[in-house]
Amino acid sequence: MLDNYSKHINELILEIIDDKLKQSLSTNAEIKQQTLDRHMYDKAFSDLVDRMDEEDKAIIDDYLSLNNCINSILFCDIYKYGFYDCVDLLKDLKII
């Protein structure tokens, strides 16, 4: 039974994270600027990778994929622990 609740809570948290990420991407000036800055490097990076042999391309691809995966997991965990901390605080304050 608790596993079912945990599953639903995790699904809710992932939905909230997606919504907050979309909101942040559309309203956060720093993220907007960094996205624009990244676009400046996209072509240069693509050209650089195109000049590499297949083995080096595979290493770069694996490295970037692993970093993206780790960052995604960390981001979700941080948000989830913050969510749980808020619930604990509300309990301590006897609000829930």
C-alpha positions in Angstrom: 0.0 0.0 0.0 2.8 2.4 0.9 4.6 1.6 -2.3 1.5 2.7 -4.2 1.4 6.0 -2.3 5.1 6.5 -3.0 4.6 5.8 -6.7 1.8 8.4 -6.9 3.8 10.9 -4.9 6.8 10.5 -7.1 4.6 10.9 -10.2 3.2 14.1 -8.7 6.6 15.4 -7.9 7.8 14.7 -11.5 4.8 16.5 -12.9 5.5 19.5 -10.6 9.2 19.4 -11.7 8.2 19.5 -15.3 5.9 22.4 -14.8 8.5 24.3 -12.8 11.1 23.6 -15.4 8.9 25.0 -18.2 8.1 28.0 -16.1 11.7 28.6 -15.3 12.7 28.3 -18.9 10.1 30.8 -20.0 10.5 33.4 -17.2 14.0 33.1 -15.7 16.2 35.8 -17.4 19.5 34.0 -16.4 18.4 30.8 -18.0 17.2 32.5 -21.1 20.6 34.3 -21.4 22.5 31.0 -20.8 20.4 29.3 -23.5 21.2 32.1 -25.9 24.9 31.8 -25.0 24.8 28.0 -25.5 23.3 28.5 -29.0 26.4 30.6 -29.9 28.6 27.5 -29.2 26.3 24.9 -30.8 27.7 25.4 -34.3 31.4 25.5 -33.1 30.8 22.4 -31.0 29.1 20.6 -33.8 32.0 21.5 -36.2 34.5 20.3 -33.6 32.8 17.0 -33.1 32.5 16.5 -36.9 36.3 16.6 -37.2 36.8 13.8 -34.6 37.1 10.1 -35.4 34.3 7.8 -34.5 35.9 6.6 -31.3 36.4 10.1 -30.0 32.8 11.0 -30.9 31.6 8.0 -29.0 33.6 9.1 -25.9 32.2 12.7 -26.1 28.7 11.4 -26.6 28.9 8.9 -23.7 30.4 11.6 -21.4 27.7 14.2 -22.2 24.9 11.6 -21.9 26.2 10.5 -18.5 26.5 14.0 -17.3 22.9 14.8 -18.4 21.7 11.7 -16.7 23.4 12.5 -13.5 22.2 16.1 -13.5 18.6 15.0 -14.1 18.7 12.5 -11.3 20.3 15.1 -8.9 17.8 17.8 -9.9 14.8 15.5 -9.3 16.3 14.3 -6.0 16.9 17.8 -4.8 13.4 18.9 -5.7 11.9 15.7 -4.1 13.8 16.2 -0.8 12.8 19.9 -0.7 9.2 18.8 -1.2 9.5 16.3 1.6 11.2 18.9 3.8 8.2 21.2 3.3 5.8 18.5 4.2 7.8 17.8 7.4 7.9 21.5 8.3 4.1 21.7 7.8 3.7 18.7 10.1 6.0 20.2 12.7 4.0 23.4 12.6 0.8 21.3 13.0 -0.6 22.7 9.8 -1.1 19.2 8.4 
